[in-house]
Amino acid sequence: MTETKEETLRQLSFVPEYGSKGYSIASNVYENAKTYAPEPVKETLANLEQRTAPYIHRATDTGSQILKTVDSKVCYL
């Protein structure tokens, strides 16, 4: 996916990259920790993941819009 010049972050272009790295590390830790969890906890986590998936997707979409808005206002501060 390519971004147009209007969508490119000017001041905060590092945030998505570092956010992606942090997400990757946290996901690996979480997946590893789940392997050591007892079965009842694994079932609870699976149910929780299913119930929260739509909200996480929505938050991801909103987060990118907020980042674009904040980036456009950084120069004004």
C-alpha positions as a Markdown table, in Angstrom:
| # | Residue | x | y | z |
|---|---|---|---|---|
| 1 | Met | 0.0 | 0.0 | 0.0 |
| 2 | Thr | 1.5 | 3.3 | -1.0 |
| 3 | Glu | 0.6 | 6.6 | 0.6 |
| 4 | Thr | 0.1 | 9.9 | -1.2 |
| 5 | Lys | 2.1 | 13.0 | -0.1 |
| 6 | Glu | -0.9 | 14.2 | 1.9 |
| 7 | Glu | -1.0 | 10.9 | 3.9 |
| 8 | Thr | 2.7 | 10.7 | 4.6 |
| 9 | Leu | 3.7 | 11.5 | 8.2 |
| 10 | Arg | 6.2 | 14.4 | 8.3 |
| 11 | Gln | 7.2 | 14.7 | 12.0 |
| 12 | Leu | 6.1 | 11.4 | 13.5 |
| 13 | Ser | 7.1 | 9.0 | 10.7 |
| 14 | Phe | 9.1 | 6.9 | 13.3 |
| 15 | Val | 6.0 | 6.1 | 15.4 |
| 16 | Pro | 4.5 | 3.4 | 13.1 |
| 17 | Glu | 7.8 | 1.6 | 12.8 |
| 18 | Tyr | 8.5 | 1.6 | 16.5 |
| 19 | Gly | 4.9 | 0.7 | 17.2 |
| 20 | Ser | 5.2 | -2.3 | 14.9 |
| 21 | Lys | 8.4 | -3.4 | 16.6 |
| 22 | Gly | 6.8 | -3.1 | 20.0 |
| 23 | Tyr | 3.7 | -5.0 | 18.8 |
| 24 | Ser | 5.9 | -7.8 | 17.4 |
| 25 | Ile | 7.8 | -8.2 | 20.7 |
| 26 | Ala | 4.6 | -8.1 | 22.8 |
| 27 | Ser | 2.9 | -10.6 | 20.5 |
| 28 | Asn | 5.8 | -13.0 | 20.8 |
| 29 | Val | 5.9 | -12.7 | 24.6 |
| 30 | Tyr | 2.1 | -13.2 | 24.8 |
| 31 | Glu | 2.1 | -16.3 | 22.5 |
| 32 | Asn | 5.0 | -17.8 | 24.5 |
| 33 | Ala | 3.3 | -17.1 | 27.8 |
| 34 | Lys | 0.1 | -18.7 | 26.6 |
| 35 | Thr | 1.9 | -22.0 | 26.1 |
| 36 | Tyr | 2.7 | -22.1 | 29.8 |
| 37 | Ala | -0.8 | -21.3 | 30.9 |
| 38 | Pro | -3.1 | -23.9 | 32.4 |
| 39 | Glu | -5.9 | -25.2 | 30.2 |
| 40 | Pro | -8.7 | -23.2 | 31.9 |
| 41 | Val | -6.7 | -20.0 | 31.4 |
| 42 | Lys | -6.1 | -20.9 | 27.7 |
| 43 | Glu | -9.8 | -21.3 | 27.2 |
| 44 | Thr | -10.5 | -18.0 | 28.8 |
| 45 | Leu | -7.9 | -16.2 | 26.8 |
| 46 | Ala | -9.3 | -17.7 | 23.6 |
| 47 | Asn | -12.8 | -16.5 | 24.4 |
| 48 | Leu | -11.4 | -13.0 | 25.3 |
| 49 | Glu | -9.5 | -12.8 | 22.1 |
| 50 | Gln | -12.6 | -13.6 | 20.0 |
| 51 | Arg | -14.7 | -11.1 | 21.9 |
| 52 | Thr | -12.2 | -8.2 | 21.6 |
| 53 | Ala | -11.1 | -8.7 | 18.0 |
| 54 | Pro | -13.6 | -6.3 | 16.5 |
| 55 | Tyr | -12.7 | -3.6 | 19.0 |
| 56 | Ile | -9.0 | -4.0 | 18.4 |
| 57 | His | -9.5 | -3.7 | 14.7 |
| 58 | Arg | -11.5 | -0.5 | 15.1 |
| 59 | Ala | -8.9 | 0.9 | 17.5 |
| 60 | Thr | -6.2 | 0.2 | 14.9 |
| 61 | Asp | -8.1 | 2.2 | 12.3 |
| 62 | Thr | -8.8 | 5.1 | 14.6 |
| 63 | Gly | -5.2 | 5.1 | 15.8 |
| 64 | Ser | -3.8 | 5.8 | 12.4 |
| 65 | Gln | -6.2 | 8.6 | 11.9 |
| 66 | Ile | -5.3 | 10.2 | 15.2 |
| 67 | Leu | -1.6 | 9.8 | 14.4 |
| 68 | Lys | -2.1 | 11.7 | 11.1 |
| 69 | Thr | -4.1 | 14.5 | 12.8 |
| 70 | Val | -1.4 | 14.8 | 15.6 |
| 71 | Asp | 1.4 | 14.8 | 13.0 |
| 72 | Ser | -0.2 | 17.6 | 11.1 |
| 73 | Lys | -0.4 | 19.7 | 14.3 |
| 74 | Val | 3.1 | 19.0 | 15.6 |
| 75 | Cys | 4.6 | 22.0 | 13.7 |
| 76 | Tyr | 2.0 | 24.3 | 15.4 |
| 77 | Leu | 3.2 | 23.5 | 18.9 |
